[in-house]
Amino acid sequence: MRFDHPKFERPLNLDHYLELIQTIERIFVTKGYADEKAFKIVVLWLKKNASLLHENTKRQRATDERSRIKTWAKLKKLMHKKFLIDNYKHDLPLRLSSSNQERMSVEEYIHEFDQFQICSGLEEEE
């Protein structure tokens, strides 16, 4: 299989960022990549602010004599800290409860609901 790699730069839209992370993870699962190999691939895809974040972190960890980041899980955690607004997950339930269909198709509305549910970790009641 061949995949076009996603553009990994600081997103303007947080929903786009989360969707990008999910896409990356699906590619790695499909390809069967271990965490260390996934890390090496993502580093190649980093652009702009995401690339700067990685380079600055690498330099700072070397200065502090700490081990370098070698896994996708740790890099993803670092990127979440930097790129996700602190209140984003806390705002999701509010966004969900105030969401309405208005001009969306039923399909779009269900997709938005599913996205809120996945991102917030909320479980749907029976």
C-alpha positions, 0 to 999 in steps of 0.5 A: 500500500502507498499513502500520501503523507499528511502535512504535519504543521501547526494546525489552525483548526484543532479538529483538523489536528485531531483528525490528522493524528487519527489518520497518522495512527490508522496508517501506522496500524495498517502498516504494522509499524512499531512505536519507534519506527512510527516516530522516525516517520513522523519526524520526516513529516514535520513541518514549520512549528511542529518541526521547530518544536521537535528540534527545540525539544531535542536540543533542550533535552541534550542540554539538560542531559536527558534522553532524547524522545524516541517514540511516537507516543512521547512525541504525540504527547509533546505535540498535544501539550503544545498544540491543543488548547488546555480547555479544548477537552473540557469545552467538548461536552459544552459544544456537544450539548449546545450542538444542533443540526441547523444547516447540516445534513443528518450525515454531517450532524452524526459525524460531528456528534461522533467526533465530539464523542471520540475526542471527549472520551464520553460514553453514550448511555443506553 
